């Protein structure tokens, strides 16, 4: 039976259930459009923290580290949303079936 997989990596054959496990989000989000918002939020928070830590370790001020971390986290979020939008534009669907 074919299932709908909404995650951003579904085009590469990664299932929603695998995505939930890898991302640490509830498995109840598998095979629902809500999986992407949960994963995007989780990656955004991780990126924000990692970028800030990296900037601070590089000797930047807290304000500069915050600014750079926010810009990079926002860029990653925007790129992911663009990939999802491109899939909808290309296929007419916000999911892949397999």
DSSP file (Angstrom, degrees, kcal/mol; ACC not computed):
  #  RESIDUE AA STRUCTURE BP1 BP2  ACC     N-H-->O    O-->H-N    N-H-->O    O-->H-N    TCO  KAPPA ALPHA  PHI   PSI    X-CA   Y-CA   Z-CA
    1    1 A X              0   0    0      0, 0.0     2,-0.2     0, 0.0    97,-0.1   0.000 360.0 360.0 360.0 130.1    0.0    0.0    0.0
    2    2 A X        -     0   0    0     95,-0.1     2,-0.3    96,-0.0    95,-0.1  -0.486 360.0-159.7 -73.2 142.9    1.4    3.4   -0.9
    3    3 A X        -     0   0    0     -2,-0.2    95,-1.9    93,-0.0     2,-0.5  -0.918  19.5-116.3-122.8 151.1    1.7    6.0    1.8
    4    4 A X  E     -A   97   0A   0     -2,-0.3     2,-0.5    93,-0.2    93,-0.2  -0.752  27.4-167.9 -86.9 127.4    2.0    9.7    1.7
    5    5 A X  E     +A   96   0A   0     91,-3.0    91,-2.5    -2,-0.5    25,-0.1  -0.977  10.1 178.7-119.0 121.0    5.3   11.1    3.0
    6    6 A X        +     0   0    0     -2,-0.5    -1,-0.1    89,-0.2     9,-0.1   0.611  38.9 118.1 -98.0 -16.0    5.4   14.8    3.6
    7    7 A X  S >  S-     0   0    0      1,-0.1     3,-1.9     7,-0.1     4,-0.2  -0.099  75.2-114.2 -60.8 154.9    8.9   15.3    4.9
    8    8 A X  T 3  S+     0   0    0      1,-0.3     3,-0.4     2,-0.1    -1,-0.1   0.730 115.1  50.6 -63.3 -23.6   11.4   17.5    2.9
    9    9 A X  T > >S+     0   0    0      1,-0.2     3,-1.8     2,-0.1     5,-1.4   0.280  75.2 106.2 -97.8  10.3   13.6   14.5    2.1
   10   10 A X  G X 5S+     0   0    0     -3,-1.9     3,-2.2     1,-0.3    -1,-0.2   0.819  70.0  66.2 -60.7 -30.5   10.8   12.2    0.8
   11   11 A X  G 3 5S+     0   0    0     -3,-0.4    -1,-0.3     1,-0.3    -2,-0.1   0.747  99.0  53.4 -63.0 -21.3   12.0   12.7   -2.7
   12   12 A X  G < 5S-     0   0    0     -3,-1.8    -1,-0.3     2,-0.1    -2,-0.2   0.295 127.5-100.8 -94.2   9.0   15.2   10.8   -1.7
   13   13 A X  T < 5S+     0   0    0     -3,-2.2     2,-0.6     1,-0.3    -3,-0.2   0.615  73.9 144.7  86.1  13.2   13.1    7.9   -0.4
   14   14 A X      < -     0   0    0     -5,-1.4    -1,-0.3    -7,-0.1    -2,-0.1  -0.757  43.7-134.3 -88.5 124.7   13.2    8.8    3.3
   15   15 A X     >  -     0   0    0     -2,-0.6     4,-2.1     1,-0.1     5,-0.1  -0.277  15.2-117.9 -75.6 161.8   10.0    7.9    5.0
   16   16 A X  H  > S+     0   0    0      2,-0.2     4,-2.7     1,-0.2     5,-0.2   0.883 116.0  54.8 -64.3 -38.3    8.2   10.2    7.5
   17   17 A X  H  > S+     0   0    0      2,-0.2     4,-2.1     1,-0.2    -1,-0.2   0.913 108.4  48.3 -64.0 -41.4    8.6    7.6   10.2
   18   18 A X  H  > S+     0   0    0      2,-0.2     4,-2.9     1,-0.2     5,-0.2   0.915 110.9  52.1 -61.0 -42.4   12.4    7.6    9.6
   19   19 A X  H  X S+     0   0    0     -4,-2.1     4,-2.7     1,-0.2     5,-0.2   0.919 108.0  50.6 -61.3 -44.7   12.4   11.4    9.7
   20   20 A X  H  X>S+     0   0    0     -4,-2.7     5,-1.7     1,-0.2     4,-1.5   0.928 113.2  46.2 -58.5 -45.1   10.5   11.4   13.0
   21   21 A X  H  <5S+     0   0    0     -4,-2.1    -2,-0.2     1,-0.2    -1,-0.2   0.938 115.9  44.6 -63.8 -47.3   13.0    9.0   14.5
   22   22 A X  H  <5S+     0   0    0     -4,-2.9    -2,-0.2     1,-0.2    -1,-0.2   0.857 119.4  41.5 -66.4 -35.9   16.0   10.9   13.2
   23   23 A X  H  <5S-     0   0    0     -4,-2.7    -1,-0.2    -5,-0.2    -2,-0.2   0.613 105.5-123.3 -90.0 -13.1   14.7   14.4   14.2
   24   24 A X  T  <5 +     0   0    0     -4,-1.5     2,-0.3     1,-0.3    -3,-0.2   0.855  63.6 137.0  72.9  33.7   13.4   13.4   17.5
   25   25 A X      < -     0   0    0     -5,-1.7    -1,-0.3    -6,-0.2    -2,-0.1  -0.784  66.0 -77.8-107.9 158.5    9.8   14.6   16.8
   26   26 A X    >   -     0   0    0     -2,-0.3     3,-1.9     1,-0.2     4,-0.2  -0.233  31.8-134.9 -57.6 137.1    6.7   12.6   17.8
   27   27 A X  G >  S+     0   0    0      1,-0.3     3,-1.6     2,-0.2    -1,-0.2   0.671  99.4  78.3 -67.3 -15.5    5.9    9.7   15.5
   28   28 A X  G 3  S+     0   0    0      1,-0.3    -1,-0.3    -8,-0.1    -2,-0.1   0.672  85.6  63.1 -65.4 -14.7    2.3   10.8   15.4
   29   29 A X  G X  S+     0   0    0     -3,-1.9     3,-1.4     5,-0.1     6,-0.5   0.612  77.3 114.7 -83.8 -12.7    3.5   13.5   13.0
   30   30 A X  T <  S+     0   0    0     -3,-1.6     3,-0.1     1,-0.3   -25,-0.1  -0.319  82.3  13.1 -60.1 139.2    4.5   10.8   10.4
   31   31 A X  T 3  S+     0   0    0      1,-0.2     2,-0.3     2,-0.1    -1,-0.3   0.765 108.1 102.9  63.9  29.0    2.4   10.9    7.2
   32   32 A X  S X  S-     0   0    0     -3,-1.4     3,-1.5     1,-0.0     4,-0.3  -0.969  80.3-121.5-132.5 151.9    0.9   14.3    8.1
   33   33 A X  T >> S+     0   0    0     -2,-0.3     3,-1.2     1,-0.3     4,-0.6   0.752 105.7  74.5 -62.3 -22.4    1.8   17.8    6.7
   34   34 A X  H 3> S+     0   0    0      1,-0.2     4,-1.9     2,-0.2    -1,-0.3   0.656  74.0  81.9 -67.1 -15.6    2.6   18.9   10.2
   35   35 A X  H <> S+     0   0    0     -3,-1.5     4,-2.3    -6,-0.5    -1,-0.2   0.878  88.1  54.1 -57.3 -38.3    5.9   16.9   10.2
   36   36 A X  H <> S+     0   0    0     -3,-1.2     4,-3.1    -4,-0.3     5,-0.3   0.913 105.6  49.7 -67.8 -42.6    7.6   19.7    8.3
   37   37 A X  H  X S+     0   0    0     -4,-0.6     4,-2.3     1,-0.2    -1,-0.2   0.924 113.0  48.1 -61.8 -42.7    6.8   22.5   10.7
   38   38 A X  H  X S+     0   0    0     -4,-1.9     4,-2.1     2,-0.2    -2,-0.2   0.919 115.9  43.3 -63.3 -43.7    8.0   20.4   13.6
   39   39 A X  H  X S+     0   0    0     -4,-2.3     4,-2.7     2,-0.2     5,-0.3   0.899 112.9  51.5 -70.7 -40.4   11.3   19.4   11.9
   40   40 A X  H  X S+     0   0    0     -4,-3.1     4,-2.5    -5,-0.2    -2,-0.2   0.920 111.6  48.1 -61.6 -42.9   11.9   22.9   10.6
   41   41 A X  H  X S+     0   0    0     -4,-2.3     4,-2.4    -5,-0.3    -2,-0.2   0.917 112.3  48.9 -63.3 -43.6   11.5   24.3   14.1
   42   42 A X  H  X S+     0   0    0     -4,-2.1     4,-2.2     2,-0.2    -2,-0.2   0.927 114.1  44.6 -63.6 -45.7   13.8   21.7   15.6
   43   43 A X  H  X S+     0   0    0     -4,-2.7     4,-3.1     2,-0.2     5,-0.2   0.894 111.5  54.6 -66.3 -39.4   16.5   22.3   13.0
   44   44 A X  H  X S+     0   0    0     -4,-2.5     4,-2.7    -5,-0.3    -2,-0.2   0.941 110.0  46.0 -58.1 -48.7   16.1   26.1   13.3
   45   45 A X  H  X S+     0   0    0     -4,-2.4     4,-2.0     2,-0.2    -1,-0.2   0.900 114.1  48.3 -63.1 -41.6   16.7   25.9   17.1
   46   46 A X  H  X S+     0   0    0     -4,-2.2     4,-2.8     2,-0.2     5,-0.2   0.929 113.5  47.2 -63.8 -45.0   19.7   23.6   16.7
   47   47 A X  H  X S+     0   0    0     -4,-3.1     4,-2.9     1,-0.2     5,-0.3   0.906 109.7  53.5 -63.6 -42.0   21.2   25.8   14.0
   48   48 A X  H  X S+     0   0    0     -4,-2.7     4,-1.8    -5,-0.2    -1,-0.2   0.928 113.6  42.4 -58.4 -46.6   20.6   28.9   16.1
   49   49 A X  H  X S+     0   0    0     -4,-2.0     4,-2.5     2,-0.2    -2,-0.2   0.929 116.2  47.3 -67.0 -46.7   22.4   27.4   19.1
   50   50 A X  H  X S+     0   0    0     -4,-2.8     4,-2.4     1,-0.2    -2,-0.2   0.906 112.9  48.4 -64.9 -41.8   25.3   25.9   17.1
   51   51 A X  H  X S+     0   0    0     -4,-2.9     4,-2.3    -5,-0.2    -1,-0.2   0.888 112.1  49.4 -66.6 -38.6   25.9   29.1   15.1
   52   52 A X  H  X S+     0   0    0     -4,-1.8     4,-2.6    -5,-0.3     5,-0.2   0.937 111.5  48.5 -65.7 -45.4   25.9   31.2   18.3
   53   53 A X  H  X S+     0   0    0     -4,-2.5     4,-2.4     1,-0.2    -2,-0.2   0.914 112.4  49.3 -60.8 -42.7   28.3   28.8   20.0
   54   54 A X  H  X S+     0   0    0     -4,-2.4     4,-1.4     1,-0.2    -1,-0.2   0.902 111.6  48.2 -63.4 -41.7   30.6   28.8   17.0
   55   55 A X  H  <>S+     0   0    0     -4,-2.3     5,-2.2     2,-0.2    -2,-0.2   0.894 112.1  49.0 -67.1 -40.1   30.6   32.6   16.7
   56   56 A X  H ><5S+     0   0    0     -4,-2.6     3,-1.6     1,-0.2    -2,-0.2   0.906 109.7  51.9 -65.8 -41.0   31.3   33.0   20.5
   57   57 A X  H 3<5S+     0   0    0     -4,-2.4    -1,-0.2     1,-0.3    -2,-0.2   0.800 104.0  58.7 -64.8 -27.5   34.2   30.5   20.2
   58   58 A X  T 3<5S-     0   0    0     -4,-1.4    -1,-0.3    -5,-0.2    -2,-0.2   0.466 126.5-102.2 -80.7  -1.0   35.5   32.6   17.3
   59   59 A X  T < 5S+     0   0    0     -3,-1.6    -3,-0.2     1,-0.3    -2,-0.1   0.579  70.9 146.6  96.0  10.7   35.7   35.6   19.7
   60   60 A X      < -     0   0    0     -5,-2.2    -1,-0.3     1,-0.1     2,-0.0  -0.403  52.6-103.2 -77.5 157.3   32.6   37.5   18.7
   61   61 A X     >  -     0   0    0      1,-0.1     4,-2.9    -2,-0.1     5,-0.2  -0.311  33.8-107.8 -70.3 163.0   30.6   39.5   21.1
   62   62 A X  H  > S+     0   0    0      1,-0.2     4,-2.6     2,-0.2     5,-0.2   0.910 120.8  50.8 -59.7 -42.4   27.3   38.1   22.3
   63   63 A X  H  > S+     0   0    0      2,-0.2     4,-2.2     1,-0.2    -1,-0.2   0.921 112.9  44.7 -63.2 -44.0   25.4   40.6   20.2
   64   64 A X  H  > S+     0   0    0      2,-0.2     4,-2.6     1,-0.2     5,-0.2   0.903 113.2  51.1 -67.1 -41.1   27.4   39.9   17.1
   65   65 A X  H  X S+     0   0    0     -4,-2.9     4,-2.7     1,-0.2     5,-0.2   0.909 110.6  49.3 -62.1 -42.4   27.1   36.1   17.7
   66   66 A X  H  X S+     0   0    0     -4,-2.6     4,-2.4    -5,-0.2    -2,-0.2   0.915 111.6  49.1 -62.2 -43.1   23.3   36.5   18.1
   67   67 A X  H  X S+     0   0    0     -4,-2.2     4,-2.1     2,-0.2    -2,-0.2   0.929 115.0  43.0 -63.9 -46.5   23.0   38.5   14.9
   68   68 A X  H  X S+     0   0    0     -4,-2.6     4,-2.5     2,-0.2     5,-0.2   0.915 114.0  51.0 -67.2 -43.6   25.0   36.0   12.8
   69   69 A X  H  X S+     0   0    0     -4,-2.7     4,-2.5    -5,-0.2     5,-0.2   0.914 110.9  48.8 -61.1 -43.3   23.3   33.0   14.4
   70   70 A X  H  X S+     0   0    0     -4,-2.4     4,-2.5    -5,-0.2     5,-0.2   0.923 111.1  49.9 -63.4 -44.5   19.9   34.4   13.7
   71   71 A X  H  X S+     0   0    0     -4,-2.1     4,-2.0     1,-0.2    -2,-0.2   0.915 114.1  44.5 -61.5 -43.8   20.8   35.2   10.1
   72   72 A X  H  X S+     0   0    0     -4,-2.5     4,-2.2     2,-0.2    -1,-0.2   0.890 113.7  49.3 -70.9 -38.6   22.1   31.8    9.4
   73   73 A X  H  X S+     0   0    0     -4,-2.5     4,-2.1    -5,-0.2    -2,-0.2   0.910 112.1  49.0 -65.9 -41.3   19.2   30.0   11.1
   74   74 A X  H  X S+     0   0    0     -4,-2.5     4,-2.7    -5,-0.2    -2,-0.2   0.891 109.3  53.1 -64.0 -39.6   16.7   32.1    9.1
   75   75 A X  H  X S+     0   0    0     -4,-2.0     4,-2.5    -5,-0.2    -2,-0.2   0.922 109.3  48.2 -62.4 -44.6   18.6   31.3    5.9
   76   76 A X  H  X S+     0   0    0     -4,-2.2     4,-1.9     2,-0.2    -1,-0.2   0.903 112.3  48.9 -62.5 -41.5   18.4   27.6    6.5
   77   77 A X  H  X S+     0   0    0     -4,-2.1     4,-2.3     2,-0.2    -2,-0.2   0.929 111.7  49.2 -63.2 -45.7   14.7   27.8    7.3
   78   78 A X  H  X S+     0   0    0     -4,-2.7     4,-2.4     1,-0.2    -2,-0.2   0.911 110.1  51.1 -61.2 -43.8   14.0   29.8    4.2
   79   79 A X  H  X S+     0   0    0     -4,-2.5     4,-1.9     1,-0.2    -1,-0.2   0.881 110.1  49.5 -63.1 -38.5   16.0   27.3    2.0
   80   80 A X  H  X S+     0   0    0     -4,-1.9     4,-2.0     2,-0.2    -1,-0.2   0.921 111.0  48.6 -67.1 -43.6   14.0   24.4    3.4
   81   81 A X  H  X S+     0   0    0     -4,-2.3     4,-2.6     1,-0.2    -2,-0.2   0.886 109.6  53.5 -63.7 -37.8   10.7   26.1    2.8
   82   82 A X  H  X S+     0   0    0     -4,-2.4     4,-2.4     2,-0.2    -1,-0.2   0.886 106.8  52.0 -63.4 -38.4   11.8   26.9   -0.7
   83   83 A X  H  X S+     0   0    0     -4,-1.9     4,-1.8     2,-0.2    -2,-0.2   0.904 110.9  47.2 -64.2 -41.0   12.6   23.2   -1.3
   84   84 A X  H  X S+     0   0    0     -4,-2.0     4,-2.0     2,-0.2    -2,-0.2   0.918 112.3  49.7 -65.7 -42.8    9.1   22.2   -0.2
   85   85 A X  H  X S+     0   0    0     -4,-2.6     4,-2.4     1,-0.2    -2,-0.2   0.884 108.4  53.5 -62.5 -38.6    7.6   24.9   -2.3
   86   86 A X  H  X S+     0   0    0     -4,-2.4     4,-2.5     1,-0.2    -1,-0.2   0.876 106.3  52.8 -64.8 -37.6    9.6   23.7   -5.3
   87   87 A X  H  X S+     0   0    0     -4,-1.8     4,-2.7     2,-0.2     6,-0.5   0.924 110.1  47.6 -63.5 -43.6    8.3   20.2   -4.8
   88   88 A X  H  X S+     0   0    0     -4,-2.0     4,-2.6     1,-0.2    -2,-0.2   0.919 113.3  48.5 -62.9 -42.5    4.7   21.4   -4.8
   89   89 A X  H  < S+     0   0    0     -4,-2.4    -2,-0.2     1,-0.2    -1,-0.2   0.901 116.6  42.6 -64.0 -40.4    5.4   23.5   -7.9
   90   90 A X  H  < S+     0   0    0     -4,-2.5    -2,-0.2    -5,-0.2    -1,-0.2   0.855 131.6  20.4 -75.6 -36.2    7.0   20.5   -9.7
   91   91 A X  H  < S-     0   0    0     -4,-2.7    -3,-0.2     2,-0.3    -2,-0.2   0.621  91.5-125.8-111.1 -16.7    4.5   17.8   -8.7
   92   92 A X  S  < S+     0   0    0     -4,-2.6     2,-0.3    -5,-0.4    -4,-0.2   0.539  82.8  91.0  78.8   5.5    1.4   19.6   -7.7
   93   93 A X  S    S-     0   0    0     -6,-0.5    -2,-0.3     2,-0.1    -1,-0.3  -0.938  70.1-144.1-132.7 153.3    1.5   17.8   -4.4
   94   94 A X  S    S+     0   0    0     -2,-0.3     2,-0.3    -3,-0.1    -6,-0.1   0.103  86.6  50.0-100.1  22.0    3.0   18.5   -0.9
   95   95 A X  S    S-     0   0    0     -8,-0.1     2,-0.4    -7,-0.1   -89,-0.2  -0.945  71.5-132.3-148.2 166.1    3.8   14.8   -0.4
   96   96 A X  E     -A    5   0A   0    -91,-2.5   -91,-3.0    -2,-0.3     2,-0.5  -0.957  21.2-139.6-119.8 143.7    5.5   11.9   -2.2
   97   97 A X  E      A    4   0A   0     -2,-0.4   -93,-0.2   -93,-0.2   -95,-0.1  -0.913 360.0 360.0-108.6 127.3    3.8    8.5   -2.4
   98   98 A X              0   0    0    -95,-1.9   -94,-0.1    -2,-0.5    -1,-0.1   0.244 360.0 360.0-161.8 360.0    5.8    5.3   -1.9
